[in-house]
Amino acid sequence: MLFFYKILINFVFLLSPLIIIYRIIKNKEDKIRFKEKLCFFSKKKSKGELIWFHGASVGELRSIVPLLEKFNHNKNISQILVTSNTLSSSRIMKKIRLKKVIHQFFPIDTNLLSNKFLNYWQPSLAIFIDSEIWPNTLSNLKKKNIPTVLINGRITKKTFKKWLYFKNFSKEIFSKINLCLSSSIESKNYLKKLGVNNVKYFGNLKFSQSENDKTDFDNNLRKFFNKKKIWCASSTHNGEEMVCGTVHQKLKKKYQNLITIIIPRHVDRVNSIKDQLVRLDLKVHMDEPKKKLSDDIDIYLVNTYGKTKLFYNLCKNVFLGGSLIDHGGQNPLEATRFGCNILHGPSISNFREIYLFLKKNRVSTQIKNQLELTKTLNSFFLKKKNSDKIKKKLNLIGKMILNKTYKEINLLNKDEIKKT
């Protein structure tokens, strides 16, 4: 099966110029840095020990920021390389101001490029996040005796069944992982069955929190929102914005000063979202703090990455998207840390254990449709903000998971250094 994978990925490599050109036209690729995917690096390796983190996109990279902060303080590490696949994730990395951290795009997983990448960066440790499994890269890491860790390892039931169709192949690939720290007990069991020998579970790393979280907000904007009745729809996907727009129309009949803040999961969709909402006869304001705000706007549409915390700090009630469509939901913990009530649809398979925890602590509510979202928001508008108890509880859990994760990775890294 690995042989067929190599043929397929080489075919993708041959088509990559056309794919990249198409993605540049669609504004999904960096016009200059795309060359990193072909191993033309824009950063240099410094002398000393380098550890490497790889995550697919925004969510994965955000989840490791607290871990990056800890490794940034580690005197034995000279450089921390972070790779990802998407343009949006590179923009997030620009906002992470850590001296030792650099970002590059992950190369196409051919044997040739994988070897070139590893020979250039020479990591002492490779750390993959969530469900990032790249056969050629894992094989070459094993050949070069570079230990591999999968953190916050996640395998859904659906993905597990797909891997089982290629049982021998999955065992060959997953057995190359030296250590896996799973995101849930369910994933721990699946990963063991797929061939990972050393699997541990401490909790979901997404419970951890950055030590440098800031919520500086434009004073004029804050004053404007403080005079309004507001709620936030965050990480929304196609179709959910129209639901939120209709909910706004219904609630506006009762709350004349209502503003709905919409933060789409992919900001490149903002223009099409705006067009849809305008067709509902709603007044939409794009997130441009210097642009004068009209007092009668309906929708405040956020068109940049990295601002969710600012708006969570203002809102009492947040609807988490990707849950009214068949997507699996988005991470609700960030909003919960600011004491927000969490609303979500039935599709939450990506964060099932987290939502169970929130439900148990009475800070999340499931809604099935537009009508239920309208009714629940109406009832929440009458309630006071959540207490600080849940915030403190999340903080303690997050610190415990972060410290144990850091300790396990550090132990493995030290053991491997002793062997060399």
N, C-alpha and C positions, 0 to 999 in steps of 0.2 A: 504493500500500500504506500509506503514511503517513496518508492520508485515512481509511482503514478503521481503522487503529490509533487515531486520534483519536476516532472514533465509539465504539470499544470502551472506551477509557479513560474517556470521558465517561459511558458507561453504568455503569462501575464506580463513578465518582464519585457518580452519582445513588443507587446502592445502598449507598454507603459508611456512612451512618448505621446501617443494619441490620447490615452487616458488622462495624462497630466495636462495636456493642452485643453481638453474638454473641461477639466476641473478648474483650470485657471480662468477660462471664459465664464464659468459659473460662480467665480469668486470663492471656490472651495479649496484653493491651493495658493500657497505663497509664490508670487511671481519670481522671486529670487531664490528663496531657500528651498524650493522643491528639489534642487540638486542634491540635497542631503539624503534624500530617499534613494539616490543612486551612488551614495558614498563619496560625494564631493563635499567635505565637511567645511563649515563656516567657523568652527571653533577649534582651538588647539588643546591637546592634552597637556596638562602640567605634570611636573615631576612628582613622584610619590604615588600613594595608593588612591585608586579611583573605584568608587562603587557606582553601579548603574541601576537605575529604576526605569521600568517601561510600563506605561499605561495607555490604553487606547485613546481616550479623549478627556473631556473636561471633568467628568465625575470622578474618574480614577485618579487624576492628578490632584484634584482638590482633597481627596481622601488621604493623601500621603503628605500634605503640607506639614502637619505636626511632626511627622516622622523625619522629614527633611530638615526641620528646625533642630531636632535632636542630633542628627548626624552632622549638621553644619557646625555644631559645637565640639564634635569629636576631633581631638588634636591628631589622631592617627590617620585621619582621612584628609587628603589634599584636595580632592575634587569629587563632585557629585554630578554625574551625568543623568539627565532625565530625557527620555525619548517618548514621543507620542505620534499618533497618525494624522491628527486633524489640525486644521488652521485655527479653529476656536481654542484648542488646548494650548497652542503656541502663544496666543494672546493672553491667556491666563498666566502662563509662565513668566511673561514679561512683567507682571505685577508682583511676582514673588521675589522680594529683595533679599536674597541670601548669598553671601559672598562666594561660597564654594560651588553653588549650583549653576549649571549651564544646561541649555536645552538644545536638542537636535531632533530632527524628524527620524522616525524609525525606518531603516532601509527595507526595500522589498526583500522578502524572505527567500531569496535564492541562495544556493550554496556558495556561489562566488561572492556575492555582496555581504553575506553573513560573515564569511571568513575575513573579508577586507575590513568590515566594521570592527570585529573583535581584535584583529591584529593592530589596528590603529589605536583603539581606546584601551585595550588590555585591562579590562576590569578585574578586580580581585573578587568581585561578587556581583551576580546578576539577580535583580529582584523584579519579578513580574507581578502585575496587579490585577486582581479580579479574575478574569477568564481569558487572559492573553496567553495563548498556546501557539507557538510558532515552531513547527517541526525541525526545519533546517537549523535555525538558531539554537534550539535546545540540543540538537545533535552535536553541533560544533562546540558549544559550551562544554559538553561532556567530554569530547575529544581533547579539549584544551585544559581539562581538569579545573574549570572555573565553576565553583558551586552555584547552584541555582535555587532561588527561593520564590515561591508563589505566595504572596500575602493577600489577605482578604479573599482567598480563593473561593470562587463561586461557580457552581455547576447546577443549573436548573434540571428538573426532571426531564424536560423536553430535550435538553442538550445531552444529558446522560444517556438517554435512549438512542440518540443519534450516534454517539461514540461507541455504543455497544454493537452497532452494525459492523464496526471495524475493531473487534475486540483485541486482536493481536497487535494491530497498529497502535491502538490507544495505550496498551500496556507498554509497548516499546517506547512511546513518547513520554507518558506520564511517569514512568520509572526513572527518567533522567532528572527529575526534580528532587533535590536533596532535602528540602524542607518545605512543607506547606502549612500555612496558618490560615485556616478556613474562616469564612465569614458567617457560617451557620453550622449547626449540627447536621442538618440535611446534606449540605455540601461536603462536610467532612466524610460522611458515609459514602457518598458518590465518588469522591476523589480516591478513597481507599480502594473501592471496587475497580476503579479505572487503572490502578497500578502505582499510585503514589505510596511510597513505603513509610514516610515519616510525616504524619498529619496531626496537627494539634489545633485545638479550638479554644480561644480566649474570649471571643466576642467579635463583633463587627467593628473594624477599624474606623468606620465612619462615625462612631460615637465620639472619637477623639476630636479635640479642638485646638486650633492654632493659638499659640501664646501671643501672637501679634494681631489678633482680630481688632479691626478698627471700624468704627461706624461714623466717621466724620461726614456731616451732611451740610449742604448749602443752607444757611440760616433762613434765607428768604423762602426757599422751597419747603423747609420744615414748618415755618409759620403758616404757609399756604395750606399744607396738608393738615395741620393741627386744627384748622377751622372747618375741616370737612369730615364727613363720615366716609371712611375708606376701608377697602378690603383688597387683597392681593391674590391674583391668579399667577402662580409661578411654575416655570418649566412646562409651559403648555405646549401641546402638539397640535398639528393640523386638525381642525374640527372643533377643538375645545375652546378656541377663542370666540367662535360664534355662539357657543353655549354661554360663555361668560358675558358676551355682549347682550344676549337676550335676558339673562339674569339681571344684568344692570338695568335694562329697560323696565323690568317688573318692579325692582326695588326702588327705582327712581320715583315711582308714583307715591311712595311713602316717605322716602328720604330725599328731599329736593337738593341737598348739598352733597349727594353721593358721588364719589370718584372710585372707579375701578382701576387698579394698577395691574397691568398685564406684562409679565416677563416671559417671553417665549423661550423655549429650550434652544432653538436655533435662531439667532438674531438676524440671519440673512433673509428670513421670511417676513420681516417687519412691514415691508411695503405692501405685500399681498394681504397681510393681516389688516393693515390700515384700510385698504380698499374694501375688504369684507365688512369691517365695522362701520365704515362710512355709508355703505349700502343699507345698514340698519338705521340710518339717520342719527348716528352717534357722532359727537365731536371728539376727535382724537388729537392728543398732543404727544408728539415725539419727545423722548427724554433729552432735552437740550436745556440745561439749567439757565443759560444766559438768555434764552428766548422767553419773552414775556408770556406769562400764564394767563389765559382768559378765565374768568371766574365761572364760566358756564361749561367747562370741558367735562366730558363724560369719562373718557378713557385716557389714562396716562400710560403710554406704550414705551417700554424700556428697550432701547435699540443697541445697547452695549453690554459686554460681559463684565462680571465682577461686582455688580451693584446690589445683588440680592440682599445682602446683610443690611444695607442702608434702609431698604424698604421694609424688611422684617422688623427692624427696630422701631418703625412707625406704626406698623399694623398689629391689630389684635387677632385678625382672622385671615388665614392663608389657605387657599385651595392649591393642592399639589397636582400638577398635570401628569400626563402620560398614564392616567388612571381611569379615564372615561372611555379610552380607546384600548385596543388590545396591544398594549406596550409593556406593561409590567410595573408602571409607576416610577416615581423619582424619589430621591432621598429627602425625607421630611425633617431630619434631625436639625439642620441648620436653622430652620424656622422655629423649631421647638425650643432651641436655646434662647430665643428672644421672647419666650413666654407666649407664643402665638397658639391659638386654637387651630388644629389641622383638620382640613376637610379633604377627602379623597374619594375617588371612584372605586369600583370593585376590582380593577386590574392592578394588583400590587405585588405580584409574584417576585419581583426583583428585590423587594424589601419586606417580605412577609413577617419575619421575626421582629424587625424594628417596629412595624405597625402594630403587631400584637402587644409589644411592650408599651407603646403609646396608648393603645386602647385600654390596656389594664390600668394605666395611670390617668385615664379619663381626659386625655388631651387631643385625641383624634376621633373623627366621626366619619363613617362611610356614607356616601350618598350615591344613588344609582342613576340619577338623571337631573335634568335642568330644574324640574319642579322641586325635587328634594333639596337641591343646592340653594334655591331661592328661599325655601321655608327655613332651612337650617341657618343660613346667614341672617335672616330676619330675627330669629330667636337669639343668635349670638350677639347681635348688635345691642341687645338689651342687657347683656352680661358684663361683669367686670373682667378685667384682664386676669390671666392665670397667675397663680402665686409663684414665688421663686423656688418652691420646693422641687419642682420637676427640673428646673435649670441646674440646681445644685446636684441633684441625683445624676443627671446626664454628665455633668462635669466629673464627678467621682468615677463613674463607669468608664468614661472616655480616657481618663488618666491611667486607670488600671490596665485597660487594653493596650494603650500606647506604650506604657512602660514594659509590659510583658513582651510585646512585639519587638520593641527595640532590643531588649535583652537577648531574645532568641536569635535575632539576626546578628547581633554583635558577637555572641558566643560562637556561632558558625563561622563568622569571618575570622575571628581570632584563631580558631582551630585550624582553619585552612592556611593561614599565614604561617603558623608553626610548622606545618608539613612541608612548606616550600623552602 
